[in-house]
Amino acid sequence: MKQDATQPSPDKSANLTSLWITAQPIILSFVRSMVYRFEDAEDIVQQVAIVAAKRFDDFDHSRPFVPWALGIARNLVLRYNRDKNIHNVILVDNQLMEQITEAFTDKPSGSTEVNVALEHCISNLTDRARNLIQLRYVRDLSPRDIADRLGTSANVVSVTLNRVRTTLKNCISKRLASPGA
C-alpha cells in the first residue's frame, strides 16, 4: 500500500512527536513570556507545532531541536506583535534567549525550573524595562532609535538595557538557587 505523500512516515512522525513533547513546555514558556494573553500564546504555540511539522524535513537532525523550534516561535511572536500592533509586550532579549536555549539544550530536565524562574523574573520587571526590551529586540530598533522615540540619549538606553539583562540573569540565578522557589 502506497503512503499518502502529504502524511509523514511513521518514523518521521514518531521522531517529531518525541522532539515536540520535550520542546513544547519550553516553547510555551518562551511565548508566554512575550505574549500577554494566555489564549494568544497557546494559539502561537499551536502554530509553532504546525510550522515545525511542515518544515521538519528542513530540520538539521545533527543540531538540537529546541533552538530551531524557538526560532520558529520567535518569528511567529514577531508577526503576532506586528499584526496586532502591540507595543507593551513582555520579552526576553536575544542574548538571554540564546543563554536560556543553551541551558535547555544542555539540561532538558531542568527546563521547567528555568522557565518558571524566567516567567517570574520577567513579571517583576517594570513596565519601562519591558517596553525597552520589546523595542530593542522585538521591534529591532537600535538604541539610538529607541532614544529618539523616548526622548532620551542612546547611552541611557544602552545602559538601561544592560541593567535589565543583568537583572533578569541575576533573578533567574537566585530563583534556581533557592529551594522551593
LINGISUL-V301076 format. One record per backbone hydrogen bond with DSSP energy under -0.5 kcal/mol. CO is the residue of the C=O (numbers start at 1). NH is the residue of the N-H. Records with the same first field share a line. If there is no record, write none. Layout:
CO->NH + NH
This chain:
4->7
9->13
10->14
11->15
12->16
13->17
14->18
15->19
16->20
17->21
18->22
19->23
20->24
21->25
23->27
24->28
25->29
26->30
27->31
28->32
29->33
31->34 + 35
37->41
38->42
39->43
40->44
41->45
42->46
43->47
44->48
45->49
46->50
47->51
48->52
49->53
50->54
51->55
53->56
55->58 + 59
56->59
59->61
60->63
64->68
65->69
66->70
67->71
68->72
69->73
70->74
71->75
72->76
73->77
74->78
75->79
76->80
77->81
78->82
79->83
80->84
81->85 + 86
87->89
89->91
93->97
94->98
95->99
96->100
97->101
98->102
99->103
100->104
101->105
102->106
103->107
107->110
108->111
110->114
111->115
112->116
113->117
114->118
115->119
116->120
117->121
118->122
119->123
120->124
122->125
126->130
127->131
128->132
129->133
130->134
131->135
132->136
133->137 + 138
134->138 + 139
135->141
142->146
143->147
144->148
145->149
146->150
147->151 + 152
153->157
154->158
155->159
156->160
157->161
158->162
159->163
160->164
161->165
162->166
163->167
164->168
165->169
166->170
167->171
168->172
169->173
170->174
171->175
172->176
173->177
174->178
178->181
